[in-house]
Amino acid sequence: MIATPPAFFEVWDEEGRRALETLEAHLAARSFLVAERFTAADIGLYAYVHVAEQAGFRLAEYAAVRDWLERVAEQPGILPLSVNPEVVEPRR
């Protein structure tokens, strides 16, 4: 196995924070990512952002992102990665 150099983690952390800051600025004036309605763009980004704290990012620092996560989570059929869809029926 080849070890990942520590500098890589620093870069990934910086890039992740930059992405969250960009998302925060974008969502500060919008309810969803595109066209002021729930779209595939929200689904695609939600998959990563809703678990960002597991990677060490503090979502408490991003109020607009947290509000957006709540709006997306309330959409019919949206389940967090921790839920097994074979065991739990999605909300309709």
PyMOL Python script that loads the backbone (N, CA, C, O; Angstrom):
from pymol import cmd

cmd.read_pdbstr("""\
ATOM      1  N   MET A   1       0.840  -1.167   0.000  1.00  0.00           N
ATOM      2  CA  MET A   1       0.000   0.000   0.000  1.00  0.00           C
ATOM      3  C   MET A   1       0.892   1.240   0.000  1.00  0.00           C
ATOM      4  O   MET A   1       1.924   1.281   0.670  1.00  0.00           O
ATOM      5  N   ILE A   2       0.475   2.241  -0.760  1.00  0.00           N
ATOM      6  CA  ILE A   2       1.214   3.499  -0.824  1.00  0.00           C
ATOM      7  C   ILE A   2       0.507   4.512   0.075  1.00  0.00           C
ATOM      8  O   ILE A   2      -0.693   4.742  -0.073  1.00  0.00           O
ATOM      9  N   ALA A   3       1.233   5.105   0.989  1.00  0.00           N
ATOM     10  CA  ALA A   3       0.653   6.091   1.897  1.00  0.00           C
ATOM     11  C   ALA A   3       0.370   7.401   1.165  1.00  0.00           C
ATOM     12  O   ALA A   3       1.118   7.810   0.277  1.00  0.00           O
ATOM     13  N   THR A   4      -0.714   8.040   1.554  1.00  0.00           N
ATOM     14  CA  THR A   4      -1.050   9.348   0.989  1.00  0.00           C
ATOM     15  C   THR A   4      -0.236  10.412   1.714  1.00  0.00           C
ATOM     16  O   THR A   4      -0.272  10.479   2.942  1.00  0.00           O
ATOM     17  N   PRO A   5       0.489  11.234   0.988  1.00  0.00           N
ATOM     18  CA  PRO A   5       1.276  12.295   1.630  1.00  0.00           C
ATOM     19  C   PRO A   5       0.369  13.266   2.390  1.00  0.00           C
ATOM     20  O   PRO A   5      -0.688  13.633   1.878  1.00  0.00           O
ATOM     21  N   PRO A   6       0.753  13.689   3.596  1.00  0.00           N
ATOM     22  CA  PRO A   6      -0.060  14.619   4.384  1.00  0.00           C
ATOM     23  C   PRO A   6      -0.431  15.895   3.631  1.00  0.00           C
ATOM     24  O   PRO A   6      -1.509  16.447   3.851  1.00  0.00           O
ATOM     25  N   ALA A   7       0.434  16.365   2.760  1.00  0.00           N
ATOM     26  CA  ALA A   7       0.149  17.587   1.999  1.00  0.00           C
ATOM     27  C   ALA A   7      -1.111  17.428   1.140  1.00  0.00           C
ATOM     28  O   ALA A   7      -1.822  18.403   0.894  1.00  0.00           O
ATOM     29  N   PHE A   8      -1.385  16.209   0.688  1.00  0.00           N
ATOM     30  CA  PHE A   8      -2.585  15.975  -0.112  1.00  0.00           C
ATOM     31  C   PHE A   8      -3.835  16.292   0.703  1.00  0.00           C
ATOM     32  O   PHE A   8      -4.776  16.910   0.205  1.00  0.00           O
ATOM     33  N   PHE A   9      -3.831  15.853   1.980  1.00  0.00           N
ATOM     34  CA  PHE A   9      -4.985  16.095   2.834  1.00  0.00           C
ATOM     35  C   PHE A   9      -5.193  17.590   3.074  1.00  0.00           C
ATOM     36  O   PHE A   9      -6.330  18.055   3.154  1.00  0.00           O
ATOM     37  N   GLU A  10      -4.120  18.324   3.185  1.00  0.00           N
ATOM     38  CA  GLU A  10      -4.216  19.776   3.367  1.00  0.00           C
ATOM     39  C   GLU A  10      -4.861  20.424   2.150  1.00  0.00           C
ATOM     40  O   GLU A  10      -5.724  21.292   2.283  1.00  0.00           O
ATOM     41  N   VAL A  11      -4.444  20.001   0.976  1.00  0.00           N
ATOM     42  CA  VAL A  11      -5.014  20.554  -0.262  1.00  0.00           C
ATOM     43  C   VAL A  11      -6.487  20.180  -0.365  1.00  0.00           C
ATOM     44  O   VAL A  11      -7.317  21.026  -0.698  1.00  0.00           O
ATOM     45  N   TRP A  12      -6.820  18.931  -0.084  1.00  0.00           N
ATOM     46  CA  TRP A  12      -8.215  18.493  -0.163  1.00  0.00           C
ATOM     47  C   TRP A  12      -9.074  19.273   0.826  1.00  0.00           C
ATOM     48  O   TRP A  12     -10.209  19.629   0.511  1.00  0.00           O
ATOM     49  N   ASP A  13      -8.552  19.539   2.004  1.00  0.00           N
ATOM     50  CA  ASP A  13      -9.285  20.311   3.001  1.00  0.00           C
ATOM     51  C   ASP A  13      -9.518  21.741   2.508  1.00  0.00           C
ATOM     52  O   ASP A  13     -10.627  22.264   2.619  1.00  0.00           O
ATOM     53  N   GLU A  14      -8.489  22.363   1.971  1.00  0.00           N
ATOM     54  CA  GLU A  14      -8.618  23.728   1.438  1.00  0.00           C
ATOM     55  C   GLU A  14      -9.635  23.778   0.302  1.00  0.00           C
ATOM     56  O   GLU A  14     -10.473  24.679   0.253  1.00  0.00           O
ATOM     57  N   GLU A  15      -9.561  22.821  -0.603  1.00  0.00           N
ATOM     58  CA  GLU A  15     -10.489  22.790  -1.731  1.00  0.00           C
ATOM     59  C   GLU A  15     -11.919  22.544  -1.271  1.00  0.00           C
ATOM     60  O   GLU A  15     -12.857  23.127  -1.814  1.00  0.00           O
ATOM     61  N   GLY A  16     -12.087  21.687  -0.278  1.00  0.00           N
ATOM     62  CA  GLY A  16     -13.421  21.434   0.269  1.00  0.00           C
ATOM     63  C   GLY A  16     -14.009  22.677   0.905  1.00  0.00           C
ATOM     64  O   GLY A  16     -15.185  22.982   0.709  1.00  0.00           O
ATOM     65  N   ARG A  17     -13.199  23.396   1.666  1.00  0.00           N
ATOM     66  CA  ARG A  17     -13.672  24.637   2.292  1.00  0.00           C
ATOM     67  C   ARG A  17     -14.016  25.681   1.222  1.00  0.00           C
ATOM     68  O   ARG A  17     -15.017  26.389   1.332  1.00  0.00           O
ATOM     69  N   ARG A  18     -13.191  25.763   0.211  1.00  0.00           N
ATOM     70  CA  ARG A  18     -13.457  26.711  -0.877  1.00  0.00           C
ATOM     71  C   ARG A  18     -14.768  26.367  -1.585  1.00  0.00           C
ATOM     72  O   ARG A  18     -15.543  27.258  -1.932  1.00  0.00           O
ATOM     73  N   ALA A  19     -15.008  25.088  -1.797  1.00  0.00           N
ATOM     74  CA  ALA A  19     -16.254  24.660  -2.432  1.00  0.00           C
ATOM     75  C   ALA A  19     -17.457  24.999  -1.553  1.00  0.00           C
ATOM     76  O   ALA A  19     -18.479  25.466  -2.056  1.00  0.00           O
ATOM     77  N   LEU A  20     -17.343  24.770  -0.252  1.00  0.00           N
ATOM     78  CA  LEU A  20     -18.442  25.102   0.655  1.00  0.00           C
ATOM     79  C   LEU A  20     -18.686  26.605   0.721  1.00  0.00           C
ATOM     80  O   LEU A  20     -19.832  27.045   0.803  1.00  0.00           O
ATOM     81  N   GLU A  21     -17.627  27.385   0.686  1.00  0.00           N
ATOM     82  CA  GLU A  21     -17.777  28.846   0.680  1.00  0.00           C
ATOM     83  C   GLU A  21     -18.476  29.318  -0.595  1.00  0.00           C
ATOM     84  O   GLU A  21     -19.321  30.213  -0.550  1.00  0.00           O
ATOM     85  N   THR A  22     -18.124  28.716  -1.725  1.00  0.00           N
ATOM     86  CA  THR A  22     -18.763  29.050  -2.991  1.00  0.00           C
ATOM     87  C   THR A  22     -20.245  28.671  -2.953  1.00  0.00           C
ATOM     88  O   THR A  22     -21.104  29.443  -3.379  1.00  0.00           O
ATOM     89  N   LEU A  23     -20.528  27.494  -2.447  1.00  0.00           N
ATOM     90  CA  LEU A  23     -21.914  27.032  -2.331  1.00  0.00           C
ATOM     91  C   LEU A  23     -22.700  27.937  -1.387  1.00  0.00           C
ATOM     92  O   LEU A  23     -23.848  28.280  -1.671  1.00  0.00           O
ATOM     93  N   GLU A  24     -22.098  28.322  -0.279  1.00  0.00           N
ATOM     94  CA  GLU A  24     -22.739  29.222   0.686  1.00  0.00           C
ATOM     95  C   GLU A  24     -23.109  30.547   0.016  1.00  0.00           C
ATOM     96  O   GLU A  24     -24.228  31.031   0.180  1.00  0.00           O
ATOM     97  N   ALA A  25     -22.192  31.126  -0.726  1.00  0.00           N
ATOM     98  CA  ALA A  25     -22.450  32.399  -1.403  1.00  0.00           C
ATOM     99  C   ALA A  25     -23.568  32.243  -2.438  1.00  0.00           C
ATOM    100  O   ALA A  25     -24.420  33.122  -2.568  1.00  0.00           O
ATOM    101  N   HIS A  26     -23.565  31.149  -3.161  1.00  0.00           N
ATOM    102  CA  HIS A  26     -24.578  30.917  -4.183  1.00  0.00           C
ATOM    103  C   HIS A  26     -25.959  30.749  -3.549  1.00  0.00           C
ATOM    104  O   HIS A  26     -26.942  31.306  -4.039  1.00  0.00           O
ATOM    105  N   LEU A  27     -26.031  29.984  -2.464  1.00  0.00           N
ATOM    106  CA  LEU A  27     -27.317  29.689  -1.841  1.00  0.00           C
ATOM    107  C   LEU A  27     -27.822  30.811  -0.942  1.00  0.00           C
ATOM    108  O   LEU A  27     -28.966  30.770  -0.490  1.00  0.00           O
ATOM    109  N   ALA A  28     -26.999  31.795  -0.681  1.00  0.00           N
ATOM    110  CA  ALA A  28     -27.424  32.914   0.169  1.00  0.00           C
ATOM    111  C   ALA A  28     -28.610  33.654  -0.436  1.00  0.00           C
ATOM    112  O   ALA A  28     -29.389  34.272   0.290  1.00  0.00           O
ATOM    113  N   ALA A  29     -28.753  33.599  -1.744  1.00  0.00           N
ATOM    114  CA  ALA A  29     -29.837  34.311  -2.422  1.00  0.00           C
ATOM    115  C   ALA A  29     -30.757  33.368  -3.194  1.00  0.00           C
ATOM    116  O   ALA A  29     -31.561  33.822  -4.008  1.00  0.00           O
ATOM    117  N   ARG A  30     -30.648  32.062  -2.948  1.00  0.00           N
ATOM    118  CA  ARG A  30     -31.440  31.093  -3.703  1.00  0.00           C
ATOM    119  C   ARG A  30     -31.943  29.988  -2.782  1.00  0.00           C
ATOM    120  O   ARG A  30     -31.341  29.699  -1.747  1.00  0.00           O
ATOM    121  N   SER A  31     -33.046  29.383  -3.173  1.00  0.00           N
ATOM    122  CA  SER A  31     -33.570  28.240  -2.421  1.00  0.00           C
ATOM    123  C   SER A  31     -32.941  26.928  -2.873  1.00  0.00           C
ATOM    124  O   SER A  31     -32.717  26.024  -2.068  1.00  0.00           O
ATOM    125  N   PHE A  32     -32.661  26.835  -4.167  1.00  0.00           N
ATOM    126  CA  PHE A  32     -32.061  25.640  -4.737  1.00  0.00           C
ATOM    127  C   PHE A  32     -30.956  26.070  -5.688  1.00  0.00           C
ATOM    128  O   PHE A  32     -30.784  27.263  -5.938  1.00  0.00           O
ATOM    129  N   LEU A  33     -30.214  25.124  -6.216  1.00  0.00           N
ATOM    130  CA  LEU A  33     -29.045  25.455  -7.022  1.00  0.00           C
ATOM    131  C   LEU A  33     -29.374  26.077  -8.366  1.00  0.00           C
ATOM    132  O   LEU A  33     -28.674  26.979  -8.824  1.00  0.00           O
ATOM    133  N   VAL A  34     -30.452  25.591  -9.009  1.00  0.00           N
ATOM    134  CA  VAL A  34     -30.775  26.037 -10.365  1.00  0.00           C
ATOM    135  C   VAL A  34     -32.266  26.347 -10.458  1.00  0.00           C
ATOM    136  O   VAL A  34     -33.096  25.603  -9.937  1.00  0.00           O
ATOM    137  N   ALA A  35     -32.591  27.428 -11.111  1.00  0.00           N
ATOM    138  CA  ALA A  35     -33.974  27.740 -11.493  1.00  0.00           C
ATOM    139  C   ALA A  35     -34.941  27.862 -10.320  1.00  0.00           C
ATOM    140  O   ALA A  35     -36.152  27.752 -10.513  1.00  0.00           O
ATOM    141  N   GLU A  36     -34.442  28.084  -9.128  1.00  0.00           N
ATOM    142  CA  GLU A  36     -35.296  28.246  -7.941  1.00  0.00           C
ATOM    143  C   GLU A  36     -36.260  27.087  -7.726  1.00  0.00           C
ATOM    144  O   GLU A  36     -37.351  27.255  -7.180  1.00  0.00           O
ATOM    145  N   ARG A  37     -35.837  25.920  -8.164  1.00  0.00           N
ATOM    146  CA  ARG A  37     -36.628  24.715  -7.907  1.00  0.00           C
ATOM    147  C   ARG A  37     -35.683  23.538  -7.748  1.00  0.00           C
ATOM    148  O   ARG A  37     -34.531  23.591  -8.177  1.00  0.00           O
ATOM    149  N   PHE A  38     -36.173  22.491  -7.136  1.00  0.00           N
ATOM    150  CA  PHE A  38     -35.419  21.276  -6.901  1.00  0.00           C
ATOM    151  C   PHE A  38     -35.123  20.590  -8.236  1.00  0.00           C
ATOM    152  O   PHE A  38     -36.037  20.294  -9.005  1.00  0.00           O
ATOM    153  N   THR A  39     -33.828  20.339  -8.506  1.00  0.00           N
ATOM    154  CA  THR A  39     -33.420  19.716  -9.769  1.00  0.00           C
ATOM    155  C   THR A  39     -32.371  18.629  -9.511  1.00  0.00           C
ATOM    156  O   THR A  39     -31.969  18.389  -8.372  1.00  0.00           O
ATOM    157  N   ALA A  40     -31.947  17.990 -10.577  1.00  0.00           N
ATOM    158  CA  ALA A  40     -30.896  16.974 -10.492  1.00  0.00           C
ATOM    159  C   ALA A  40     -29.603  17.566  -9.937  1.00  0.00           C
ATOM    160  O   ALA A  40     -28.810  16.845  -9.331  1.00  0.00           O
ATOM    161  N   ALA A  41     -29.376  18.853 -10.131  1.00  0.00           N
ATOM    162  CA  ALA A  41     -28.178  19.500  -9.578  1.00  0.00           C
ATOM    163  C   ALA A  41     -28.180  19.403  -8.060  1.00  0.00           C
ATOM    164  O   ALA A  41     -27.141  19.147  -7.453  1.00  0.00           O
ATOM    165  N   ASP A  42     -29.335  19.604  -7.447  1.00  0.00           N
ATOM    166  CA  ASP A  42     -29.444  19.506  -5.991  1.00  0.00           C
ATOM    167  C   ASP A  42     -29.191  18.070  -5.529  1.00  0.00           C
ATOM    168  O   ASP A  42     -28.503  17.840  -4.535  1.00  0.00           O
ATOM    169  N   ILE A  43     -29.749  17.122  -6.256  1.00  0.00           N
ATOM    170  CA  ILE A  43     -29.561  15.708  -5.891  1.00  0.00           C
ATOM    171  C   ILE A  43     -28.082  15.344  -5.940  1.00  0.00           C
ATOM    172  O   ILE A  43     -27.556  14.722  -5.018  1.00  0.00           O
ATOM    173  N   GLY A  44     -27.420  15.736  -7.023  1.00  0.00           N
ATOM    174  CA  GLY A  44     -26.014  15.384  -7.199  1.00  0.00           C
ATOM    175  C   GLY A  44     -25.120  15.971  -6.129  1.00  0.00           C
ATOM    176  O   GLY A  44     -24.242  15.282  -5.609  1.00  0.00           O
ATOM    177  N   LEU A  45     -25.327  17.229  -5.792  1.00  0.00           N
ATOM    178  CA  LEU A  45     -24.476  17.869  -4.793  1.00  0.00           C
ATOM    179  C   LEU A  45     -24.840  17.444  -3.372  1.00  0.00           C
ATOM    180  O   LEU A  45     -23.966  17.316  -2.515  1.00  0.00           O
ATOM    181  N   TYR A  46     -26.122  17.227  -3.128  1.00  0.00           N
ATOM    182  CA  TYR A  46     -26.572  16.782  -1.808  1.00  0.00           C
ATOM    183  C   TYR A  46     -25.859  15.501  -1.388  1.00  0.00           C
ATOM    184  O   TYR A  46     -25.508  15.329  -0.221  1.00  0.00           O
ATOM    185  N   ALA A  47     -25.650  14.610  -2.346  1.00  0.00           N
ATOM    186  CA  ALA A  47     -25.006  13.328  -2.045  1.00  0.00           C
ATOM    187  C   ALA A  47     -23.664  13.512  -1.334  1.00  0.00           C
ATOM    188  O   ALA A  47     -23.301  12.706  -0.477  1.00  0.00           O
ATOM    189  N   TYR A  48     -22.938  14.556  -1.681  1.00  0.00           N
ATOM    190  CA  TYR A  48     -21.643  14.814  -1.067  1.00  0.00           C
ATOM    191  C   TYR A  48     -21.744  15.725   0.152  1.00  0.00           C
ATOM    192  O   TYR A  48     -21.128  15.471   1.187  1.00  0.00           O
ATOM    193  N   VAL A  49     -22.527  16.785   0.012  1.00  0.00           N
ATOM    194  CA  VAL A  49     -22.535  17.815   1.048  1.00  0.00           C
ATOM    195  C   VAL A  49     -23.186  17.323   2.336  1.00  0.00           C
ATOM    196  O   VAL A  49     -22.749  17.715   3.418  1.00  0.00           O
ATOM    197  N   HIS A  50     -24.209  16.482   2.261  1.00  0.00           N
ATOM    198  CA  HIS A  50     -24.891  16.071   3.492  1.00  0.00           C
ATOM    199  C   HIS A  50     -24.009  15.184   4.379  1.00  0.00           C
ATOM    200  O   HIS A  50     -24.343  14.954   5.542  1.00  0.00           O
ATOM    201  N   VAL A  51     -22.908  14.692   3.853  1.00  0.00           N
ATOM    202  CA  VAL A  51     -21.976  13.899   4.664  1.00  0.00           C
ATOM    203  C   VAL A  51     -20.629  14.616   4.856  1.00  0.00           C
ATOM    204  O   VAL A  51     -19.660  13.995   5.293  1.00  0.00           O
ATOM    205  N   ALA A  52     -20.561  15.889   4.540  1.00  0.00           N
ATOM    206  CA  ALA A  52     -19.302  16.641   4.630  1.00  0.00           C
ATOM    207  C   ALA A  52     -18.734  16.668   6.049  1.00  0.00           C
ATOM    208  O   ALA A  52     -17.516  16.694   6.224  1.00  0.00           O
ATOM    209  N   GLU A  53     -19.604  16.662   7.063  1.00  0.00           N
ATOM    210  CA  GLU A  53     -19.102  16.675   8.437  1.00  0.00           C
ATOM    211  C   GLU A  53     -18.327  15.393   8.755  1.00  0.00           C
ATOM    212  O   GLU A  53     -17.418  15.412   9.585  1.00  0.00           O
ATOM    213  N   GLN A  54     -18.673  14.301   8.114  1.00  0.00           N
ATOM    214  CA  GLN A  54     -17.940  13.054   8.323  1.00  0.00           C
ATOM    215  C   GLN A  54     -16.507  13.164   7.820  1.00  0.00           C
ATOM    216  O   GLN A  54     -15.642  12.389   8.228  1.00  0.00           O
ATOM    217  N   ALA A  55     -16.254  14.126   6.933  1.00  0.00           N
ATOM    218  CA  ALA A  55     -14.906  14.368   6.405  1.00  0.00           C
ATOM    219  C   ALA A  55     -14.212  15.494   7.158  1.00  0.00           C
ATOM    220  O   ALA A  55     -13.118  15.916   6.783  1.00  0.00           O
ATOM    221  N   GLY A  56     -14.855  15.983   8.229  1.00  0.00           N
ATOM    222  CA  GLY A  56     -14.228  16.998   9.054  1.00  0.00           C
ATOM    223  C   GLY A  56     -14.614  18.437   8.763  1.00  0.00           C
ATOM    224  O   GLY A  56     -14.062  19.357   9.367  1.00  0.00           O
ATOM    225  N   PHE A  57     -15.550  18.647   7.848  1.00  0.00           N
ATOM    226  CA  PHE A  57     -15.992  20.013   7.548  1.00  0.00           C
ATOM    227  C   PHE A  57     -17.100  20.405   8.514  1.00  0.00           C
ATOM    228  O   PHE A  57     -18.007  19.618   8.789  1.00  0.00           O
ATOM    229  N   ARG A  58     -17.018  21.624   9.025  1.00  0.00           N
ATOM    230  CA  ARG A  58     -17.996  22.117   9.992  1.00  0.00           C
ATOM    231  C   ARG A  58     -19.107  22.863   9.262  1.00  0.00           C
ATOM    232  O   ARG A  58     -18.951  24.031   8.905  1.00  0.00           O
ATOM    233  N   LEU A  59     -20.220  22.188   9.046  1.00  0.00           N
ATOM    234  CA  LEU A  59     -21.325  22.808   8.333  1.00  0.00           C
ATOM    235  C   LEU A  59     -22.011  23.889   9.157  1.00  0.00           C
ATOM    236  O   LEU A  59     -22.777  24.681   8.608  1.00  0.00           O
ATOM    237  N   ALA A  60     -21.758  23.940  10.449  1.00  0.00           N
ATOM    238  CA  ALA A  60     -22.314  25.002  11.294  1.00  0.00           C
ATOM    239  C   ALA A  60     -21.873  26.380  10.806  1.00  0.00           C
ATOM    240  O   ALA A  60     -22.538  27.379  11.081  1.00  0.00           O
ATOM    241  N   GLU A  61     -20.774  26.436  10.095  1.00  0.00           N
ATOM    242  CA  GLU A  61     -20.245  27.703   9.582  1.00  0.00           C
ATOM    243  C   GLU A  61     -20.957  28.167   8.312  1.00  0.00           C
ATOM    244  O   GLU A  61     -20.684  29.262   7.821  1.00  0.00           O
ATOM    245  N   TYR A  62     -21.857  27.358   7.780  1.00  0.00           N
ATOM    246  CA  TYR A  62     -22.478  27.643   6.491  1.00  0.00           C
ATOM    247  C   TYR A  62     -24.006  27.583   6.616  1.00  0.00           C
ATOM    248  O   TYR A  62     -24.622  26.569   6.290  1.00  0.00           O
ATOM    249  N   ALA A  63     -24.605  28.674   7.088  1.00  0.00           N
ATOM    250  CA  ALA A  63     -26.051  28.702   7.355  1.00  0.00           C
ATOM    251  C   ALA A  63     -26.885  28.441   6.104  1.00  0.00           C
ATOM    252  O   ALA A  63     -27.847  27.674   6.160  1.00  0.00           O
ATOM    253  N   ALA A  64     -26.542  29.054   4.990  1.00  0.00           N
ATOM    254  CA  ALA A  64     -27.319  28.866   3.753  1.00  0.00           C
ATOM    255  C   ALA A  64     -27.215  27.424   3.270  1.00  0.00           C
ATOM    256  O   ALA A  64     -28.186  26.866   2.759  1.00  0.00           O
ATOM    257  N   VAL A  65     -26.053  26.827   3.430  1.00  0.00           N
ATOM    258  CA  VAL A  65     -25.874  25.421   3.035  1.00  0.00           C
ATOM    259  C   VAL A  65     -26.719  24.525   3.931  1.00  0.00           C
ATOM    260  O   VAL A  65     -27.378  23.609   3.436  1.00  0.00           O
ATOM    261  N   ARG A  66     -26.713  24.768   5.230  1.00  0.00           N
ATOM    262  CA  ARG A  66     -27.525  23.963   6.147  1.00  0.00           C
ATOM    263  C   ARG A  66     -29.015  24.076   5.807  1.00  0.00           C
ATOM    264  O   ARG A  66     -29.732  23.076   5.799  1.00  0.00           O
ATOM    265  N   ASP A  67     -29.473  25.301   5.527  1.00  0.00           N
ATOM    266  CA  ASP A  67     -30.884  25.494   5.163  1.00  0.00           C
ATOM    267  C   ASP A  67     -31.219  24.747   3.871  1.00  0.00           C
ATOM    268  O   ASP A  67     -32.280  24.133   3.757  1.00  0.00           O
ATOM    269  N   TRP A  68     -30.306  24.807   2.905  1.00  0.00           N
ATOM    270  CA  TRP A  68     -30.505  24.094   1.643  1.00  0.00           C
ATOM    271  C   TRP A  68     -30.565  22.581   1.877  1.00  0.00           C
ATOM    272  O   TRP A  68     -31.403  21.892   1.294  1.00  0.00           O
ATOM    273  N   LEU A  69     -29.671  22.069   2.734  1.00  0.00           N
ATOM    274  CA  LEU A  69     -29.685  20.636   3.048  1.00  0.00           C
ATOM    275  C   LEU A  69     -31.039  20.225   3.615  1.00  0.00           C
ATOM    276  O   LEU A  69     -31.557  19.160   3.278  1.00  0.00           O
ATOM    277  N   GLU A  70     -31.609  21.055   4.468  1.00  0.00           N
ATOM    278  CA  GLU A  70     -32.925  20.758   5.029  1.00  0.00           C
ATOM    279  C   GLU A  70     -34.001  20.756   3.938  1.00  0.00           C
ATOM    280  O   GLU A  70     -34.861  19.877   3.909  1.00  0.00           O
ATOM    281  N   ARG A  71     -33.944  21.756   3.035  1.00  0.00           N
ATOM    282  CA  ARG A  71     -34.930  21.806   1.951  1.00  0.00           C
ATOM    283  C   ARG A  71     -34.829  20.569   1.059  1.00  0.00           C
ATOM    284  O   ARG A  71     -35.844  19.991   0.672  1.00  0.00           O
ATOM    285  N   VAL A  72     -33.624  20.177   0.742  1.00  0.00           N
ATOM    286  CA  VAL A  72     -33.450  18.991  -0.112  1.00  0.00           C
ATOM    287  C   VAL A  72     -33.921  17.736   0.617  1.00  0.00           C
ATOM    288  O   VAL A  72     -34.598  16.894   0.026  1.00  0.00           O
ATOM    289  N   ALA A  73     -33.572  17.605   1.882  1.00  0.00           N
ATOM    290  CA  ALA A  73     -33.960  16.421   2.653  1.00  0.00           C
ATOM    291  C   ALA A  73     -35.479  16.279   2.753  1.00  0.00           C
ATOM    292  O   ALA A  73     -35.987  15.171   2.924  1.00  0.00           O
ATOM    293  N   GLU A  74     -36.199  17.385   2.649  1.00  0.00           N
ATOM    294  CA  GLU A  74     -37.661  17.359   2.730  1.00  0.00           C
ATOM    295  C   GLU A  74     -38.327  16.942   1.422  1.00  0.00           C
ATOM    296  O   GLU A  74     -39.539  16.725   1.395  1.00  0.00           O
ATOM    297  N   GLN A  75     -37.569  16.827   0.348  1.00  0.00           N
ATOM    298  CA  GLN A  75     -38.141  16.462  -0.952  1.00  0.00           C
ATOM    299  C   GLN A  75     -38.554  14.984  -0.950  1.00  0.00           C
ATOM    300  O   GLN A  75     -37.883  14.150  -0.342  1.00  0.00           O
ATOM    301  N   PRO A  76     -39.649  14.669  -1.625  1.00  0.00           N
ATOM    302  CA  PRO A  76     -40.089  13.268  -1.691  1.00  0.00           C
ATOM    303  C   PRO A  76     -39.004  12.358  -2.259  1.00  0.00           C
ATOM    304  O   PRO A  76     -38.365  12.685  -3.259  1.00  0.00           O
ATOM    305  N   GLY A  77     -38.807  11.227  -1.619  1.00  0.00           N
ATOM    306  CA  GLY A  77     -37.875  10.219  -2.112  1.00  0.00           C
ATOM    307  C   GLY A  77     -36.426  10.419  -1.728  1.00  0.00           C
ATOM    308  O   GLY A  77     -35.597   9.563  -2.039  1.00  0.00           O
ATOM    309  N   ILE A  78     -36.079  11.522  -1.057  1.00  0.00           N
ATOM    310  CA  ILE A  78     -34.685  11.764  -0.675  1.00  0.00           C
ATOM    311  C   ILE A  78     -34.386  11.035   0.630  1.00  0.00           C
ATOM    312  O   ILE A  78     -35.080  11.208   1.631  1.00  0.00           O
ATOM    313  N   LEU A  79     -33.344  10.223   0.596  1.00  0.00           N
ATOM    314  CA  LEU A  79     -32.899   9.498   1.786  1.00  0.00           C
ATOM    315  C   LEU A  79     -31.420   9.753   2.001  1.00  0.00           C
ATOM    316  O   LEU A  79     -30.660   9.784   1.033  1.00  0.00           O
ATOM    317  N   PRO A  80     -30.990   9.938   3.244  1.00  0.00           N
ATOM    318  CA  PRO A  80     -29.546  10.065   3.491  1.00  0.00           C
ATOM    319  C   PRO A  80     -28.844   8.741   3.200  1.00  0.00           C
ATOM    320  O   PRO A  80     -29.476   7.685   3.193  1.00  0.00           O
ATOM    321  N   LEU A  81     -27.551   8.801   2.964  1.00  0.00           N
ATOM    322  CA  LEU A  81     -26.792   7.586   2.647  1.00  0.00           C
ATOM    323  C   LEU A  81     -26.863   6.536   3.752  1.00  0.00           C
ATOM    324  O   LEU A  81     -26.690   5.347   3.488  1.00  0.00           O
ATOM    325  N   SER A  82     -27.113   6.962   4.972  1.00  0.00           N
ATOM    326  CA  SER A  82     -27.137   6.037   6.104  1.00  0.00           C
ATOM    327  C   SER A  82     -28.408   5.196   6.145  1.00  0.00           C
ATOM    328  O   SER A  82     -28.507   4.281   6.964  1.00  0.00           O
ATOM    329  N   VAL A  83     -29.381   5.481   5.285  1.00  0.00           N
ATOM    330  CA  VAL A  83     -30.645   4.758   5.286  1.00  0.00           C
ATOM    331  C   VAL A  83     -30.641   3.702   4.189  1.00  0.00           C
ATOM    332  O   VAL A  83     -30.301   3.986   3.041  1.00  0.00           O
ATOM    333  N   ASN A  84     -31.014   2.506   4.546  1.00  0.00           N
ATOM    334  CA  ASN A  84     -31.131   1.424   3.583  1.00  0.00           C
ATOM    335  C   ASN A  84     -32.533   1.477   2.977  1.00  0.00           C
ATOM    336  O   ASN A  84     -33.508   1.217   3.683  1.00  0.00           O
ATOM    337  N   PRO A  85     -32.661   1.806   1.692  1.00  0.00           N
ATOM    338  CA  PRO A  85     -33.992   1.947   1.087  1.00  0.00           C
ATOM    339  C   PRO A  85     -34.774   0.637   1.043  1.00  0.00           C
ATOM    340  O   PRO A  85     -35.987   0.654   0.829  1.00  0.00           O
ATOM    341  N   GLU A  86     -34.105  -0.491   1.239  1.00  0.00           N
ATOM    342  CA  GLU A  86     -34.815  -1.766   1.264  1.00  0.00           C
ATOM    343  C   GLU A  86     -35.500  -1.995   2.593  1.00  0.00           C
ATOM    344  O   GLU A  86     -36.372  -2.855   2.714  1.00  0.00           O
ATOM    345  N   VAL A  87     -35.097  -1.212   3.603  1.00  0.00           N
ATOM    346  CA  VAL A  87     -35.665  -1.376   4.943  1.00  0.00           C
ATOM    347  C   VAL A  87     -36.663  -0.268   5.252  1.00  0.00           C
ATOM    348  O   VAL A  87     -37.652  -0.502   5.946  1.00  0.00           O
ATOM    349  N   VAL A  88     -36.415   0.927   4.746  1.00  0.00           N
ATOM    350  CA  VAL A  88     -37.272   2.085   5.048  1.00  0.00           C
ATOM    351  C   VAL A  88     -37.922   2.576   3.773  1.00  0.00           C
ATOM    352  O   VAL A  88     -37.251   2.755   2.757  1.00  0.00           O
ATOM    353  N   GLU A  89     -39.225   2.794   3.821  1.00  0.00           N
ATOM    354  CA  GLU A  89     -39.908   3.374   2.665  1.00  0.00           C
ATOM    355  C   GLU A  89     -39.647   4.856   2.604  1.00  0.00           C
ATOM    356  O   GLU A  89     -39.744   5.528   3.631  1.00  0.00           O
ATOM    357  N   PRO A  90     -39.316   5.407   1.428  1.00  0.00           N
ATOM    358  CA  PRO A  90     -39.113   6.860   1.313  1.00  0.00           C
ATOM    359  C   PRO A  90     -40.425   7.605   1.550  1.00  0.00           C
ATOM    360  O   PRO A  90     -41.516   7.080   1.329  1.00  0.00           O
ATOM    361  N   ARG A  91     -40.278   8.838   2.004  1.00  0.00           N
ATOM    362  CA  ARG A  91     -41.442   9.703   2.158  1.00  0.00           C
ATOM    363  C   ARG A  91     -42.025  10.001   0.793  1.00  0.00           C
ATOM    364  O   ARG A  91     -41.287  10.085  -0.188  1.00  0.00           O
ATOM    365  N   ARG A  92     -43.294  10.158   0.714  1.00  0.00           N
ATOM    366  CA  ARG A  92     -43.954  10.471  -0.566  1.00  0.00           C
ATOM    367  C   ARG A  92     -44.508  11.863  -0.538  1.00  0.00           C
ATOM    368  O   ARG A  92     -45.099  12.312  -1.520  1.00  0.00           O
TER     369      ARG A  92
END
""", "prot")
cmd.dss("prot")
cmd.show_as("cartoon", "prot")
cmd.util.cbc("prot")
cmd.orient("prot")
